Amino acid sequence: MESLKRIDIIGCPFDNISFLETAERIKLAICENKYLRIVTANVDFVTKIRRDPVFAKELWGADLVVADGVPILWAATVLGEPLKGRVNGTDLVWKCAEISSEIGCVVALIGAMPGVAQRAADKMQESWPKAKVHAISTPHPLRDESNLRLLENIRAVNAKIVLVALGAPSQERWINAYLQECGANVGIGIGSSFDIICGDKPRAPLWMRDKGLEWLHRLMQEPKRLGKRYFIDDSPFLFQLFLEIFKKRIFGRKTLHAQKKEDIKT
C-alpha cells in the first residue's frame, strides 16, 4: 500500500486519508491477504495518550489512525497540517457492511453490551441483504478462557473484518494482540458505534455533525457519563492546542511534541 503522510496533533498521530480511501484500503487488505489495524481516534484519544505513554506508543505503531471528529480536523488546519477529511467510526461500520455485500467477505462484530452487537448486525444485514455480518457473543469481563472461545467463534465464521467495541484503549490492544490469531485481515476499534446503529443511542443530526457539535448531542443524551470526560478529562486539549500553536510560531515547525514523537518511535 502507498505510504501516507502522518500528522502529529499534540503528540497523537493521524494519517492524512479520506473516508473513501480508507474503504479502499480495507478492501485491498482483504484481497491481498494483508493485515490492517485501524484506529478511529478523536479528542479523547489525544488526551488519553498524554496520560498513558504505552498507549501513545501503541498508536504510533498502528497501521492506520483516522480522524473521527471534526475538532481534530480543525486542530490539524490551525497547526498548518490539514487532513483530507473525517473518517467517522459509525460510517465506517456501515461501509464494512457495504464492502461485505460487494466482495462477499464476512464481518464479525464483537464487544458492546449484551444483545447490542446482534441488533446492530441485524440492522446492517437489513440495509445490505447480500452482506455477511455475524455478531459474536462477547463475555464481560473478557478473561483468557472466554477470549479463547471468542477467537474460535470468529475463526468459525471465517471473518475477514472484525469490528471491536470494547472502548479505548482496550479495543485497540485487543486488535494488536489477536487480529492475526482470529483469522481476520482488518481490525477496527469502533467505540459506541453499535449502540448508535441499533438505535440505543440516537445519532446527532447531520448539521450538528458537520459543524463539529456531535459531542454536544452526545452530552445531552448521556450527561452523567460524558460530562466528566468532556469537561474534565478532555479539557486540556484546547490548552495544549494553543500551546502547540505558540511553539510553532516561536520555535518553528519542529515542536516539543514532534521531538516526543521521535522519542516514542525509537
Stockholm file with secondary structure:
# STOCKHOLM 1.0

chainA/1-266         MESLKRIDIIGCPFDNISFLETAERIKLAICENKYLRIVTANVDFVTKIRRDPVFAKELWGADLVVADGVPILWAATVLGEPLKGRVNGTDLVWKCAEISSEIGCVVALIGAMPGVAQRAADKMQESWPKAKVHAISTPHPLRDESNLRLLENIRAVNAKIVLVALGAPSQERWINAYLQECGANVGIGIGSSFDIICGDKPRAPLWMRDKGLEWLHRLMQEPKRLGKRYFIDDSPFLFQLFLEIFKKRIFGRKTLHAQKKEDIKT
#=GR chainA/1-266 SS CCCCCEEEETTEEEECCCHHHHHHHHHHHHHTTCCEEEEEECHHHHHHHHHCHHHHHHHHTSSEEEECSHHHHHHHHHTTCCCSCCCCHHHHHHHHHHHHHHHCCEEEEEESSTTHHHHHHHHHHHHCTTCEEEECCCCSSCCHHHHHHHHHHHHHTTEEEEEEESCTTHHHHHHHHHTTTTTCSEEEECTTHHHHHTTSSCCCCHHHHHTTCHHHHHHHHCHHHHHHIIIIISTHHHHHHHHHHHHHHHHCSCCHHHHHHHHHHC
#=GC SS_cons         CCCCCEEEETTEEEECCCHHHHHHHHHHHHHTTCCEEEEEECHHHHHHHHHCHHHHHHHHTSSEEEECSHHHHHHHHHTTCCCSCCCCHHHHHHHHHHHHHHHCCEEEEEESSTTHHHHHHHHHHHHCTTCEEEECCCCSSCCHHHHHHHHHHHHHTTEEEEEEESCTTHHHHHHHHHTTTTTCSEEEECTTHHHHHTTSSCCCCHHHHHTTCHHHHHHHHCHHHHHHIIIIISTHHHHHHHHHHHHHHHHCSCCHHHHHHHHHHC
//
